Amino acid sequence: CGQFEALCPEGLCPGWNVTLKGEPTSEAKRFEINFLCDRSEEIAFHFNPRFTESLLVCNSYLANKWGKEERATSCPIEADEPFQVEIYSDEEYFHVFLDGTKVCQFKHRTEQLNSITKLQVLNDVNISSVEITKKAFM
């Protein structure tokens, strides 16, 4: 059960790029990447590929409740197949790329982007690397 957590006190949004390389475990059902707000443990962005359903689910958990789910019905990640997921944020959206292909974008639902300081990876995935880099604005 791969667990990863990184703290980025100056904030992960906007302009940061998170690249995660990993491989789902063979019995993998799902995993999730969460961008959390530091003090409240609110989830500004919840990215949840579900292999058994071939589904990508994006959501947020704010003010003690889950928001409206946004779904993409193709999930290019398969159990036992290595993958790379890249999540980049600008002023308006989180942009998600899988193996270089854009799969979804998620509009920011929290006003305080700089309060998003924690990155968390949960569940059925073996992580080979996580890179967090600042992207230069064009």
N, C-alpha and C positions, 0 to 999 in steps of 0.2 A: 504494500500500500504506500505509494509515493506521497510524501508530505514535504512541502517546501514553503518557506515563508521568508519574505524579504521586507525590510523596513527602509523607506526612503523618505527621511524626515522633511526634506524640502518639497516633497510632493511629486507624484508620478504623472501629473497632467498639468497643462497640455504639453505636448512636444517630446514625450518620452516614448521610447520604442522598447517593447519587451519581446524577446525572442526566446522561445522555449523549444528545445529539442527533446524528444522522448519517444517512448514506445509504449502503447497500451499493453497491459498484461494479457495473457492469453484468454483468461476468463473475463476480460474487462467488459463492464456494462456501460460505464460512463466515467468521465472525470470532470473536474471543474477548475476554472481559473477565476479567482475573485480579486477585484480591486476594492480594497476596504478603506473607509474613512477612519483616520487614526483614533479619535477619541470615542466615537459612538459605536464602532464595530458595524456600522452600516455598510452595505455592499453597494458601491456605486455602479459596479458592472460585474455581472455574474455570467461567465461563458461556460456552457455546459454541453459538450458533445455527448450524445447518447448512441452508442454503437448498436445496441440491440434494436433501436427504433430507426436507425439511420437519420438522426435528427440533430440539429444544432439549436440549442435554446439559449437565448440571451435575456437577462432580466436584471432587476435591481431590487435591493431590500432596503427600503428607506422608511423612516418613521414607523418602525416595527411591523412593516408588512411588505409582502412581495408585490411588485408592480405588475404591469401587463407583460406577459411573455411575448417575446418576438422570436419567431421560429424560421429557420431555413431548412427546407426539407431534403437537402442533400448533405450528407455528412461524409466527406471524403476520407475521414480517418477510419481505419479498420483495425480490429484487434490483431496484435502481432506484427503490425506494419509500422516501421519508424515514421515519424512525421515531424514537421516543424510548424509551429504556430507563431505568428507574429502579430502583436497587437500594438497599434500606434494610435495615439490620441492627438487630436487638434482641439481648437477652441469649441468645436461643436459635437464631434463624434469620437467614439472609439472605432477604429477600422481594424478588421480582423482578416488576416491572410493565412491560408493553409498551404504549405509547400509552394508559396509564391503566388497563389491565386486568391483573389479577394472573395471571401465567402459571406461577409455581412458587415454592416456598420450599425452602430448603436448610438442613438442621440443621448448626450449627457442629460441625466435627470437630476443631478445635484448642482446647486449654484456654486458651491465652494470647491472648485476643481483642485485647488492646492491643499485641500484637506484629505485628498486621496493619497495616502502614504504607505499603504501596506499591500503587498502582493502575496497571494496564497494559492497554492496548487494542492488539490485534494483528490483522493480516491485512486482508481485503478490505472495508474500510469507509472512507468519507470522513467525518471527524468535523467537525461544525459547532460544537458546544460541549460542554464538560464542566463541570458544576457540582458542587462537593462542599460540602455544607452540613450543619450540625449540626441534628438534629431534636430538638425538645423532647419529653421523655417526658411522657405523659399521666398 
